[in-house]
């Protein structure tokens, strides 16, 4: 069932280095300025993953300038979680954190079970294929939830 596009979405995962930046970039590519999109992690102890950058670049999604940030850093920098219409958690840990932080807000938190591709694959190509699988899962979830905007991805 296709939902109405929210005004703002926050994607979250464990480190804001792989899945949530991919989801943020994909959402921005598909829906442009129709929705405000950000991402965060439970922790921000890693830089954006090079394989995430590579597999998103294949589809015209730019992640090179992404800077990882945590929920705590968002709050320190003045970003209010209650200003988002929806939080999409891409890992169980981020779902727990988002539910804990938003328990006092009227805010939807949904969970998408997206593959964590880190550490999968023995060769570069096998690793890229694992990241492509995660990327493609994200694209499917986004289009299933909000419809295909007709943008080439």
N, C-alpha and C positions, 0 to 999 in steps of 0.2 A: 504494500500500500504506500503510495507516494504521499509524503507530507508536504505541507507548505514550507517554503524556505524560511528559516529563522533569520532574524536580523543579525544575530551574533552567535558564533560557535567557538568553543574552546576544545581542542583535541589534547589528550594527555596520555602519556605512557610512563615508563620507568625513569628514563634519563633525558628525554626530549632531544634525542640524538638520532633516532632511526624512524620509528613508526609515526609518532605525532608530527614531526616536521614534514614527513612525506604527506600525511593527511592534510596538514595546513596548506602545503604547496599545491596539492591536487585540488583541494576545495577552491582555492584562489584562482587557479587556472580554469576550472569549470564554471564558476559563478562570478568571477571578477569582483566588481564593487557592489554586487547585489547583497552581499553578506560580509560582515566583519568577522575575520577568522584569525585566531591566535593558537599557540600551542604551549604546553608546559610539561614538566616532568615531576615525578615525586622527588627526584634529585636532579641536579644539573652538573654532575661531576664529569661529563664527557662532552667533547666537541661533536659537531654534526658528523655523522659517519660518512666516509667517502663512498661506500657502496650505495648508500641512500642517494647521495648526490648524483652518482653515475646513472642509476636506473631511472631516476626522475628526469634527468637531462634527456634521456632517450625519448621522452614524451613532451619535451618542451617545458618542463616544470623546473624552475630555477631554485636551488636550495643553497647555493654557495655562500650567500650572505647571512644564512640563519645563525643565530646565536642561541645556544641552549639556555633555558631558564627553568627554575623550579617554581612550584606553587608559592613557596616562601618568598622567593625573589619577586614574583608578581606582586604580592601584597606589599613588600618593602618599597616597590617602585610605584605604588599607588593604584595598581590594577585591582578593581573590585570584582570578585567572582560573581557577585549578585547582578552585575551588569550584563552577563551572558545569558542568552535565552536557553542554551543547551550546552552541556558538557558531554563529549564523547570520549569515553575511556577505552584505550586500546590494550590495556593489560589489567590483570586482576589487582595488582598493587595500586595502580592509578585510580581504578574504580573505587577501592576502599578509601583512598585519600580524598577523592572528589566527594564521595558521599559524606565523609566526616566533616569536610570543610563547608559543605552546603546544607547541612542538616537544619539550619535555621532559615534557609532561603526557600522561596517557592521557585525551584529550579530543577529542570529535568536532567538526570544523569543517565546515559545509556551506555551499555557495554558492547563493543564489537570484538569478538575473539580473533584478533589478527596475529598471524604467525610472527614470532620473534626470530628473525633470520640470522641474528648474530651467532657466530660460531658454527653455522651450518656450511657444509661443503668443504671438500679437500682442495679443490683447485679454484682459481680466480673465477672461471666460468661457472662452476658449480655454486660458488658464493653469490655471484650475480644472479643466477637463476633463483636462489632462495629469496633474495631481496626483491626480484621481480614478482615472485609469488605473493609476498607481503604487499607490495605496491598494488598489484592487481586485485587483491582482496579488498583493499581500501577503496579502490575505484568502484568495485562492485557494490560495496556497502553504501557509498555516497550516492551513486546513481539509483540504487534500490530505494533509498530513503527520500531523495529529493528529485528524482527524475533525471533524465538525460537532457542536459541543456543544449545539446547539439554541437558542442565544442569538440574539436578533434582530439580526443585522448583515447 
